[in-house]
Amino acid sequence: MRNCVFERDTRRTIRPASITPALQYLFSGAYAGHALSPEQRQLSDQMISYWTRFAHAGNPNGDQAPAWAKYRPADGQVLALAPGQDGIKEVNLDREHRCDFWKSVE
């Protein structure tokens, strides 16, 4: 759901997150082509809660869910959303996508 790219002048550019992979979780597996596993169902419920709270109050946080912090460009921390225990957690965008490596192969 996150992507980073490097332009020829090596300035780091972050693309907006792609929504397509999230559709199966936001619409109860309708786009997955199969039923969600219990872990995927739990992630689906959490993602729907985040989106609902954000639409209602402008803040996705609440209900003892892992906090979804505002994006901080200085440290590059983002929230990773994955099924399973500890699947929702903060990660460093550049490290997670090995952006230093991809920058070096330009």
N, C-alpha and C positions, 0 to 999 in steps of 0.2 A: 504494500500500500504506500510505500515511500520510494522515492527515486532520487538519485542525485546524478547530475551530468556536469561535464566540464566543457566550457567553450574553448575555442582555439587560443584565446588570450589567457587561458588558465584561471579566469575568474570562476569561482564556484557558483553554480546556479542550482537552486532547488526547484524542481517541478512540483506543481500541485499534486497532492496524493491522488492516485487513481481510485475511483469509486467502484469500478467493475468487480474486483475480487471481493469486495464487502457485500455485494448484493445477496449472495447465498446466505449470509448471516443476518442481514437486515430484513429479509423476506422469508425466513424460516425454511431455507433450503430449496425454495422454488426454482432458483437458478442453478442449483448444484446438480440436478439430474438424478438425485438420490436423496434419501433421508439423511439428516445430519446425525453423526454419532453423539453419544451423551456429552462428550467434551466439547464438540462443536456446538451443540444445543446450548450449553452453558455460556460459551462465548457469544453466541447469537443473542441470548437473553441480556447479557451484559452490554453488548453493543447497542441493542435497541434501547436499553435504559440510558446509556450515555447520550444517544441522539435525542431521545425524548426530553430528557432534562435540559439539554442544550436548546432545543426548540422552544421549550416552555419558559425557561428562566435565563437563557444565555450563558449557562454554566453547566458542563456535562457532569460535574462531580456531585457525589452524594451516595447515600445508601451503603456506606462502608466499602464502596468500590475503590480499587486502586486509583489514586489521584491522577487526573489528566491535566498536567501543568500546561500553561501557555508556552508556545515555542520560544526558546531562548537562543537566538542565533549565535551568541557568544560561546555557548557550550555545546550546541548541536544536539541536545537531548530531545528525544521524541518518545511517544508512547507506542510500544510494539503491541499489537493485538494478535494473539495466537491461541489456539485451543490448548487445553492441558493445564496442569498445575503450574503456577508461575508463568503462564503464557502472556499475561498482561503485565508489562513492566517497562520501565524507562530504559532506553538504550541510546547509545551515541550513534547518530545517523551515519557519520562518515566511517566509523569503525565497522558498523554492522554491514555496510555495503562495500567495504574495502576501497573507499574512494581514493586513498593515497596510491594504491596500486593502479587503479584505472587512470588516474592522472598521469602516472609515470609512463603509460603505454601510448600516450598521444604522439 
